[in-house]
């Protein structure tokens, strides 16, 4: 009952928030052989207004007790990659999908040499670099925003659609998992709870603190060179960040936490704010068959919204873990998933788990679709969209979609109002449809807002 009440509250609030990556740009994957996987995917689809066309059920075998034992590249290709890509093309989605989101019930490791995560193979579009590049962590992702060293230049934060515009066919395929519910993982209820917290975070611009915890542990030392500049960048964005010599036990304002340790007790924090990302750079945070180190799911159980951990021995190579600038991207308005992939240079052995579309520092704007006087429509309609809200941003592009498929794009008249889009309903089947307009704000962090209406097309017979 409590989750249902929060869900209704979120529907009312998030309609007024902008988005960094839109729900129509996500392909949501569920394992059709797992009841929990399908149920969680459906709940997430509702929470995030993901079009039904964007949810794909894959027919995966039920892998043995612990899926972290690994699948082969052939199994990944046959059960995940090929059917998902085929569904995307058949449904006319491939021209605007920017990321995949895996529900629970999926394998998390691919038995290559060395092993990689399922997300790593997805990112590389099923075509890995050499094993030596993976092992040494020298593969350099085109999405990595830097720096490569304390005196190196960093890139501005950007949303995935901007990268796609520049990279074209060279754009990799980022992904996240909503949860891990295998042995040693989370319960279905826990997964739904932190997904709700992630949606609840949108547009709150929280006044919490990002903690960078230092120690003599090599897991901490390998990343400490990143902390000072990250604190300065966050200060310039109005976000409080501190470097502390010990775990912030009792803190009730944790918006982010980055440290290095094999064993940690996330429950010692008094309060994680909605949208919080926390992780503890260690070898086995994503190796659930090994009970020797704290797992990434411990952060999620304690109240964080997302975490990360490698699925095989990464060694103390900072390039395989989130850079401290994760929080710079996040505070600049990017989503959780966009911040992860801009902060990891070699994201091939790591598992990102949590709410991928959480965006606490996004702007509060909304789009309003006009030109439909009745639910039943026929002939040619003249549609327009107007953006309202707190920002003064220029919304330069307006995309129209029917049932998740793009049907047209128009430009702006004033930066807050679209040109007229001629929607010829006779080109589509009679019956119920979902019409959506998405307005894109100009800039590197290209915030978007959308509005949608259910319609019934009635032409001729």
PADO-112549 format. One record per residue: z negated, x negated, y negated of N, C-alpha, C in turn; residue in three letters. Coordinates in steps of 0.001 Angstrom, whole numbers, plus 500000, padded with zeros to 6 digits. Layout:
REM PADO-112549
ZXYZXYZXYala;...
//
This chain:
REM PADO-112549
500000499168501207500000500000500000500000499135498744unk;499205498041498758499103497194497584500465496567497259unk;501180496067498299502486495460498070503468496493497540unk;503383497728498031504268498790497560504054499063496077unk;502792499123495642502476499374494231502984498247493348unk;502764496992493794503240495855493022504755495874492943unk;505394496250494066506852496310494123507401497275493078unk;506782498443492942507226499429491955507034498901490544unk;505919498180490318505669497586489013506739496547488681unk;507094495728489685508075494677489485509440495257489140unk;509816496354489790511104496979489497511197497361488022unk;510088497811487466510082498216486071510168497014485139unk;509537495895485514509465494731484646510716493877484718unk;511200493590485943512303492654486081513612493203485539unk;513726494498485370514949495056484788515166494541483373unk;514099494048482711514191493571481343514305492052481270unk;514358491375482412514417489923482432515837489433482643unk;516133488292482018517377487631482319517268486941483676unk;518359486345484118518400485676485414519108484345485250unk;518640483334485984519337482049485966520481482068486972unk;520180482440488197521225482693489191521113484166489559unk;522228484863489585522190486308489774522122486717491230unk;521598487894491523521523488370492898522885488542493552unk;523926488791492758525270488926493333525854487566493719unk;525199486475493292525682485128493578524998484504494794unk;524213485320495501523454484860496651523964485540497920unk;524139484765498986524421485326500300523119485289501090unk;522625486458501468521336486584502150521580486691503652unk;521039485746504414521287485669505854520052486091506644unk;520253486974507606519178487417508497519593487156509938unk;518614486825510770518861486670512198518736488031512850unk;519858488590513287519862489929513858519073490056515142unk;518711488940515762517922488968516984516415488955516703unk;516038488900515421514629488850515041514292490044514143unk;513378490887514588512980492056513800512396491628512468unk;511519490615512495510907490143511259511943489597510286unk;512936488888510812513964488319509950514718489412509204unk;515092490465509901515834491563509282514951492315508292unk;513698492583508659512799493334507781512527492571506491unk;512250491289506599511969490496505395513209490395504523unk;514385490226505137515628490168504362515860491472503600unk;515606492592504255515798493884503590514832494063502423unk;513574493658502619512595493770501532512996492876500365unk;513471491672500686513863490758499615515101491281498883unk;516001491895499617517186492486499009516781493536497977unk;515762494334498297515278495339497355514574494692496174unk;513725493713496456512972493050495383513890492435494343unk;514997491861494811515881491105493921517190491828493594unk;517320493076493980518545493839493686519795493133494187unk;519694492534495361520850491882495970521761492965496555unk;523048492953496235523949493981496773523944493984498297unk;524040495164498883524033495280500343525143494454500973unk;526278494341500283527398493563500804527023492092500987unk;526021491642500260525649490231500280524663489884501385unk;524233490870502156523339490588503278524147490540504571unk;524028489434505289524789489215506523523825489020507684unk;524004489818508720523222489634509947523989488719510887unk;523349487644511282523948486707512214523359486918513599unk;524172486781514593523727487006515973523316485677516590unk;522111485221516225521596483972516763520784484231518017unk;520852483317518976519939483446520112518502483286519618unk;517561483836520341516153483618520012515788482251520580unk;515672481268519699515392479918520148513972479824520699unk;513727478831521497512437478681522140511321478632521111unk;510120478811521593508907478983520802508974478319519425unk;509365477068519365509356476363518093510761475894517751unk;511391476557516785512771476249516452512909474877515809unk;511779474245515445511882472917514851512230471875515911unk;512331472287517189512824471367518207514293471045517975unk;514968471872517194516303471527516749517432472263517438unk;518527472404516700519775472906517255520818471811517079unk;521911471934517771522986470956517651523921471359516515unk;524769470432516112525754470758515074526724471824515575unk;527036471801516863527933472824517428527300474204517363unk;525982474282517640525279475564517564525216476050516120unk;524970475136515180524961475506513765526310476081513365unk;527375475420513799528724475870513460529028477243514053unk;528667477414515321529029478647516033528179479840515629unk;526883479618515421525968480741515185525684481014513709unk;525865479998512844525512480174511436526713479980510527unk;527292478798510539528306478458509537529552479347509622unk;530200479367510776531460480105510877531307481608510666unk;530322482276511277530205483716511024529800484050509593unk;528990483221508967528585483487507579529763483316506629unk;530521482243506811531701482012505964532737483112506174unk;532907483522507428533877484595507731533471485898507048unk;532186486243507123531707487474506484531894487413504973unk;531639486248504400531778486071502963533219486315502521unk;534167485799503296535579485965502951536038487395503175unk;535636487990504298536059489356504603535544490353503575unk;534397490077502992533799490993502022534204490675500585unk;535045489659500412535526489321499081534460488721498187unk;533532487960498759532410487407498004532558485926497698unk;533500485255498352533516483789498298533783483248496903unk;534353484052495992534675483537494667533472483469493734unk;532321484045494145531163483967493251529836483673493948unk;529844483399495242528601483015495917528282481561495588unk;527067481324495081526659479979494675525569479400495561unk;524891480221496349523800479727497189523587480662498361unk;523060480123499444522650480927500588521132481000500621unk;520625482143501043519190482318501251518968482741502695unk;518256481909503446517925482222504830516629483018504873unk;516605484090505639515353484790505896514557483961506902unk;513533484522507506512791483833508559513579483938509867unk;513086483255510906513708483380512218514901482481512439unk;515042481429511618516144480477511778515609479121512214unk;516425478364512949516055476979513232515948476215511914unk;515139475189511878514977474448510629515484473016510702unk;515842472542511889516257471159512038517524471096512884unk;518412470156512509519644469929513259519542468556513912unk;519787468517515211519602467293515989520792466358515831unk;520881465744514655521887464712514413521176463359514476unk;521865462287514126521249460962514137521459460291512779unk;520432460273511901519113460873512105519165462397511915unk;518078463062512262518021464516512123518075464925510664unk;518626466117510418518651466694509075518110468112509155unk;517801468686508016517384470086507995518611470987508021unk;518410472239508407519497473212508365520005473347506932unk;519097473240505978519515473320504577520352472115504168unk;520046470939504743520824469752504431522260469879504907unk;522440470410506118523787470592506656524525471700505902unk;523793472736505493524389473797504673524856473234503341unk;524009472424502717524329471822501419525637471036501487unk;525840470332502599527035469503502764528223470297503305unk;528093471609503361529153472487503860529631472047505256unk;528628471747506094528858471434507501529641470136507699unk;529479469195506758530200467919506856529310466812506297unk;528473466229507153527467465271506717528056463908506347unk;527376463179505437527749461788505188527291460915506361unk;527431459624506241527073458731507345525571458749507613unk;525216458465508850523808458410509216523058457370508426unk;523710456277508065523056455223507287522685455725505892unk;523578456485505264523280457042503936522086457990503999unk;522037458783505068520931459735505221519629458993505464unk;519649458034506379518438457308506757517848456558505556unk;518696455884504790518205455087503660518016455908502395unk;518451457177502411518274458040501246519129457647500070unk;520298457067500330521152456616499231522272457613498925unk;522402458677499737523361459716499369522936460303498034unk;523871460402497093523556460837495733524188462203495468unk;523372463237495482523852464597495263524449464742493866unk;525576465451493790526218465685492486525399466631491617unk;524417467317492210523571468215491428522319467523490899unk;522049466295491349520834465598490941520886465256489455unk;519857465670488722519824465472487279519174464186486825unk;518807463301487782518184462036487426516717462208487061unk;516058461097486739516612459735486672516551459029488008unk;517302457912488104517271457085489310516225455982489205unk;515640455818488044514603454820487810513920455115486498unk;512811454430486230512015454766485039512784454557483743unk;513806453655483742514562453371482523515957453980482558unk;516180454920483487517499455524483653517632456781482795unk;518866457178482537519146458372481744519100459611482634unk;518531460700482109518492461974482823519520462930482239unk;519946463904483049520915464897482592520198466174482168unk;520841466930481305520300468215480895520263469186482076unk;519318470100482012519219471138483039520420472082482930unk;520907472538484096522050473432484138521862474451485249unk;522512475577485121522500476570486197523680476320487131unk;523591476870488339524596476593489363526000477010488937unk;526120478089488168527462478526487784528144477525486855unk;527351476798486051527920475753485207528413474592486067unk;527584474194487050528031473161487987529318473576488697unk;529374474826489135530552475325489846531793475261488969unk;531625475586487702532748475549486767533298474128486642unk;532412473142486678532834471750486542533315471138487859unk;532630471492488960532895470842490236533979471528491058unk;534178472824490853535181473553491610534933473483493106unk;535934473070493865535823473006495325534867471916495795unk;534462471020494904533520469958495272532070470415495166unk;531859471658494780530504472179494645529858472276496024unk;528668471653496208527952471812497476527380473222497599unk;526669473498498691526138474840498928524619474784499087unk;523878474938497999522411474916498077521882476128498850unk;520708475963499458520086477082500174518572476901500191unk;517872478011500416516428477998500634516093478957501752unk;514907478794502332514399479731503333513269480538502729unk;513291481838503010512229482702502493510895482399503164unk;510934481926504403509682481627505078509921481002506429unk;508854480434506960508867479917508326507742480611509073unk;508081481359510118507087482147510848506946481706512300unk;507463480517512609507290479990513953505877479477514153unk;505668478760515244504343478226515550503847477352514400unk;502637477649513921502068476899512807502546477338511444unk;503357478401511400503891478867510125503139480053509562unk;503801480848508745503184481972508040503367483277508811unk;502571484256508486502770485606509008503806486327508155unk;504361487405508691505315488200507923504671488726506651unk;503421489151506745502707489699505579502534488640504499unk;502238487405504914502058486327503941503366486018503226unk;504470486029503969505774485775503370506096486829502314unk;505924488091502659506206489169501703505318489050500470unk;504066488633500666503135488523499540503591487460498548unk;504009486275499027504404485257498044505795485520497476unk;506628486278498193507901486682497591507657487627496418unk;506708488530496587506332489432495499505797488647494316unk;504972487621494584504438486808493488505560486100492739unk;506581485686493461507692485017492806508444485928491866unk;508688487150492293509382488113491439508503488477490249unk;507216488582490502506260488920489450506232487863488344unk;506630486627488674506564485521487710507634485596486640unk;508719486304486897509886486267486014509546486569484561unk;509992485677483676509878485904482246508486485868481683unk;507493485426482456506104485435481962505807484288481002unk;506614483223481056506361482028480246504875481664480340unk;504408481303481534502973481137481794502331480014480992unk;501063480199480708500290479201479951499512478282480885unk;499940478178482125499237477352483090499539475868482920unk;499056475090483879499152473630483815499891473089485033unk;500708472069484795501346471330485880500520470068486111unk;500070469873487349499223468727487692500028467701488493unk;500024466451488006500562465325488752499373464490489214unk;499154464446490520497962463803491076498327462411491586unk;497601461394491105497851460017491515496776459537492485unk;497119458506493261496167457886494186496742456563494650unk;495991455834495491496460454565496030497364454759497253unk;497524456009497701498365456311498854499819455990498509unk;500540455327499431501929454980499188502772456221498919unk;502353457365499475503079458621499247503027459022497773unk;501962458641497119501822458907495694502497457820494861unk;502286456576495256502802455439494493504316455481494345unk;505026455953495370506491455897495333507089456821494274unk;506281457738493738506815458715492791506108458684491431unk;505087457854491289504300457867490056505097457458488825unk;506148456640489000506949456202487860507631457368487145unk;507684458527487796508359459690487211507447460531486323unk;506131460342486471505199461308485889505122461281484363unk;505050460097483754504861460026482302505990460707481532unk;507231460419481907508357461037481206508400462546481436unk;508005462978482649507986464416482928506959465119482039unk;505806464499481859504777465092480981505310465226479564unk;506021464204479077506565464245477718507617465349477584unk;508489465455478575509520466488478517508899467881478537unk;507903468066479379507265469380479467506538469715478167unk;505927468732477559505257468971476267506262469451475232unk;507456468848475223508479469255474253508965470679474506unk;508761471163475743509147472529476100507983473507475983unk;506836473010475519505683473874475334504889474142476593unk;505040473265477600504342473444478871503295472345479026unk;502088472719479355501003471752479538501145471050480882unk;501095469719480864501158468919482088500206467743481945unk;499512467414483021498528466327482989498671465456484230unk;498334464185484078498272463250485201496805463024485509unk;496389463331486736494976463251487101494796462370488341unk;493636461687488468493421460763489592492900461419490859unk;492655462718490821492181463380492035492630464837492056unk;492581465421493225493014466798493431492238467745492509unk;492940468667491806492285469555490832491524470708491491unk;490544470376492318489747471409492992489073472298491957unk;489139473600492177488497474545491269489360474991490107unk;490484474332489864491358474737488751491922476128489021unk;491978476943487978492464478318488142493730478585487339unk;494391477507486894495579477669486037496758476868486561unk;496858476690487886497862475790488455499235476459488491unk;500137475927487666501520476402487652502418475465488444unk;501930474259488697502665473298489486501734472186489924unk;502023471610491106501188470522491599502051469600492440unk;502025468328492085502821467325492782501925466143493096unk;501877465749494359501005464667494785501591463995496021unk;500879462998496565501288462351497794500094462121498693unk;500071462795499837498946462672500768499351463265502105unk;498780462743503183499068463290504509498290464574504750unk;497053464581504300496170465723504502495715466252503154unk;495823467553502959495393468185501712494888469579502038unk;493978470084501205493435471429501399493790472281500188unk;494938472941500209495379473723499049494401474815498635unk;493588475319499584492639476395499275491561475964498291unk;491426474667498038490407474194497093490771474527495651unk;492034474862495406492431475328494073491953476762493904unk;491380477065492747490834478410492515491918479426492219unk;493039478988491644494074479963491306495433479345491069unk;496417479786491861497814479432491631498476480580490876unk;499142480269489779499813481310489008501108481722489694unk;501550482963489511502823483404490093503962482481489673unk;504763482084490644505865481172490367505536479713490591unk;504302479400491005503870478015491167504622477312492295unk;504996476039492062505537475187493114504563474043493343unk;504216473806494611503287472728494947503747472035496220unk;503650470713496254504008469962497465503324468602497452unk;503313467953498631502494466744498786503219465623499524unk;504428465320499151505238464240499709504586463529500897unk;504957463964502077504470463333503303505505463506504400unk;505344462789505492506385462728506515506586464024507282unk;505501464759507542505577465850508514505213467218507954unk;505376467429506648505048468743506078505973469826506611unk;507179469428507076508116470383507647508337470181509135unk;507444469418509774507521469186511224506401469991511866unk;506698471210512274505650472128512704505175471887514129unk;505900471106514892505441470798516248504414469668516250unk;504246469017515088503282467927514942502124468409514087unk;500940468497514667499793469023513927499021467990513144unk;499518466759513031498746465693512421498676465711510910unk;499584466412510229499595466424508766499652467863508258unk;499201468060507038499216469396506432500655469867506255unk;500880471120506602502229471691506537502498472335505177unk;503761472399504822504143472992503533503693474438503417unk;503600475145504542503190476546504503501740476719504064unk;500926475651504140499535475741503685499474476065502195unk;500414475519501420500471475827499991500812477302499766unk;501726477811500554502152479203500403501035480157500798unk;500316479816501860499189480647502297498087480671501234unk;497962479568500487496898479471499487497242480153498170unk;498543480470497961498901481180496733500099480650495983unk;500655479495496402501851478988495744503051479864496092unk;504094479779495290505298480588495486506376479831496256unk;506338478504496208507309477698496945506732476324497218unk;507260475697498270506860474338498606508016473670499339unk;507813472409499715508876471652500365508274470606501283unk;509036470217502297508601469165503206509747468739504087unk;509745467494504514510819466990505355510601467394506809unk;511722467497507542511671467966508929511706466812509920unk;511765465589509412511759464394510251511225463246509408unk;510952462104510016510387460968509290511330460507508168unk;510895460650506899511749460266505770511431458871505234unk;510270458303505656509700457095505065509352457403503600unk;508796456465502905508348456739501527509500456503500551unk;510552457260500716511749457142499881511753458314498905unk;511497458023497641511332459093496649512567459979496545unk;513751459415496833515002460153496666515108461355497591unk;514273461396498647514337462505499600513385463644499250unk;512646463484498148511649464476497749511903464943496315unk;511292466072495897511473466540494521510997465512493504unk;511840465250492532511482464421491382510565465229490466unk;509729464533489699508817465226488775509575466075487759unk;510853465783487541511645466576486598511978467956487141unk;511576468230488384511683469602488875511138470561487826unk;509976470229487266509306471141486341510012471207484989unk;510751470166484623511565470221483404512686471243483570unk;513366471198484700514436472170484959513867473594485003unk;512739473726485663512086475033485817511709475603484456unk;511090474761483618510645475215482297511805475407481326unk;512978474885481676514164475078480835514845476407481109unk;514356477154482106514899478468482402515640478558483716unk;515735477442484461516407477486485756515519478168486788unk;516136478658487840515396479290488923514766478233489815unk;513926478690490757513277477786491696514308476961492469unk;515315477612493027516286476898493845517124475933493012unk;517474476308491798518240475416490933517412474200490539unk;516120474401490324515236473300489954515066472333491114unk;514931472850492331514821471985493508516038471083493631unk;517221471676493593518418470895493892518840469983492752unk;518339470204491545518581469255490467517565468118490474unk;516523468251491299515460467246491293515412466391492559unk;516277466641493535516287465851494768517629465140494891unk;517571463832494907518804463039494977519463463145496341unk;518671463120497423519210463146498785518581464305499551unk;519049465546499329518389466744499887518848467104501298unk;518871466124502198519464466351503515518443466498504633unk;517228466005504428516206466094505465515025466956505041unk;515156467631503917514047468396503365514262469893503556unk;513153470601503661513156472047503824512499472666502593unk;513219473528501890512678474256500749512331475669501208unk;511094476072501008510639477380501485509938478115500350unk;510229479406500219509576480216499194510547481172498537unk;510231481561497308511029482545496580512065481823495731unk;513326481797496148514332480966495482514708481392494074unk;514583482665493747515043483154492441513926483282491415unk;512721482817491741511625482857490768512030482081489520unk;511763482647488338512184482020487081511215482402485957unk;510062481748485918509014482121484963509408481934483503unk;510313480989483208510636480717481813511977481297481399unk;512413482336482082513677482962481737513474483886480537unk;514557484162479800514489485028478622514430486502479027unk;513886487310478147513795488746478409514893489486477632unk;515987489700478303517096490488477776517483491514478836unk;518313492467478459518818493433479432520215493874479032unk;521000494254480030522346494767479799522348496275479992unk;523176496954479211523314498409479320524796498734479499unk;525114499366480617526485499742480944526791501131480397unk;527927501296479743528328502604479211529768502903479614unk;530150504163479451531504504586479788531557505483481006unk;530370505784481571530290506687482721529413507866482320unk;530021509032482163529274510202481706528669510996482855unk;529208510793484060528742511569485207528795510675486437unk;527979510993487433527986510202488663529334510291489377unk;529987511450489298531296511646489916532377511197488935unk;533222510275489354534235509731488453535617509847489092unk;536646509810488245538030509841488710538909509224487640unk;540121508849488033541062508296487078540634506946486540unk;541017506680485290540727505396484648539554505558483690unk;538550504693483830537378504715482961537405503513482022unk;536915503729480812536798502638479839535326502224479774unk;535018501108480422533633500653480536533320499574479504unk;532067499582479040531595498549478129530160498205478498unk;529708497045478040528324496642478244527782496062476950unk;526520496363476668525828495850475493524561495148475958unk;524267493979475371523058493230475708522005493471474636unk;520798493799475084519670494015474180518514493122474617unk;517604492823473698516438492052474097515951491098473025unk;515095490146473461514373489300472527515130488061472081unk;516169487656472817516857486417472468517984486680471476unk;518440485585470865519603485660469982520815485012470643unk;520779484950471978521824484262472708523174484949472617unk;524221484141472783525593484636472740526062484879474169unk;526307486115474531526780486479475862528300486576475820unk;528943485564476383530380485394476171531256485996477266unk;530693486265478457531516486709479581530837487871480291unk;531636488875480682531119490075481334531911490316482612unk;531217490252483737531861490432485036531531491811485584unk;532526492498486114532338493815486721532542493693488226unk;531612494287488985531672494240490442531533495642491006unk;532243495913492084532101497167492805531692496836494237unk;530520497313494624529979497032495959529903495531496220unk;529527494761495196529356493322495345530622492507495222unk;531785493166495133533072492461495039533534492452493589unk;533941491288493096534371491188491699535680491937491493unk;535714492786490456536923493558490182537502493253488801unk;536793492479487992537337492135486688536359491410485799unk;536891490656484822536074489919483854536684490122482480unk;535833490393481485536293490500480104535431489619479221unk;535903489366478029535182488534477069534293489396476174unk;533708488750475185532800489445474272533464489732472933unk;532975490773472285533430491086470932532535490402469907unk;531238490566470085530269490075469096529283489072469676unk;529352488821470963528349487978471603527231488789472219unk;527200490075471904526203490973472492526867492243473027unk;528183492314472947528908493505473382530236493082474003unk;530581493700475113531813493320475815533030494035475251unk;534186493472475560535424494200475333535487495349476350unk;536419496265476153536571497386477082537185496891478389unk;536591497332479489537158497038480811537745498312481379unk;539023498278481688539715499439482241539485499490483755unk;538685500441484194538362500570485610539191501699486208unk;540168501327487020541041502308487647540431502723488985unk;539762503854489002539060504288490215540016504699491325unk;541289504963490977542248505386492014542602504239492964unk;542252503022492589542548501859493432541513501680494539unk;540502502558494553539414502405495520539215503701496308unk;538554503581497443538353504723498322537434505754497683unk;537691507009497958536763508054497549535422507861498256unk;534359508273497571533035508164498172532066507425497265unk;530881507105497806529824506462497029530094504961496876unk;529804504460495686529972503040495376528866502605494415unk;528679501282494317527728500725493359528492499853492379unk;528462500255491117529165499527490058528159498678489292unk;528464497414489107527549496504488420528303495712487366unk;527659495493486207528190494588485199527187493462485000unk;527688492242484893526845491064484674527312490380483401unk;526389490190482460526699489512481207526155488092481264unk;526998487101480948526620485694481028526435485115479631unk;525278484507479428524958483867478156525568482478478116unk;526114482075476993526709480751476852525622479684476870unk;525963478490477347525013477386477380524984476716478735unk;524286475584478846524170474882480118523252475625481073unk;522156476176480540521328477087481333521841478480480992unk;522791478926481774523562480126481451522855481358481996unk;521918481878481211521162483062481607522110484256481731unk;521824485141482670522638486336482849521747487569482988unk;522285488703482628521599489986482780522595490970483380unk;522084492005484046522999492963484651522465494388484559unk;523391495323484715523052496735484836523965497306485921unk;523520498336486592524332498922487648524129500427487710unk;525141501112488214525086502552488371525722502943489704unk;525096503911490381525719504474491571526717505526491129unk;527917505463491693528957506424491330529572507007492596unk;530223508153492421530985508783493507532419508931493013unk;533348508229493655534751508323493262535385509535493922unk;536023510347493105536681511549493617538077511644492970unk;539070511258493724540456511332493276541302512070494305unk;542094513022493859542994513751494756542203514430495866unk;542625514225497112541966514862498250540741514111498699unk;
//
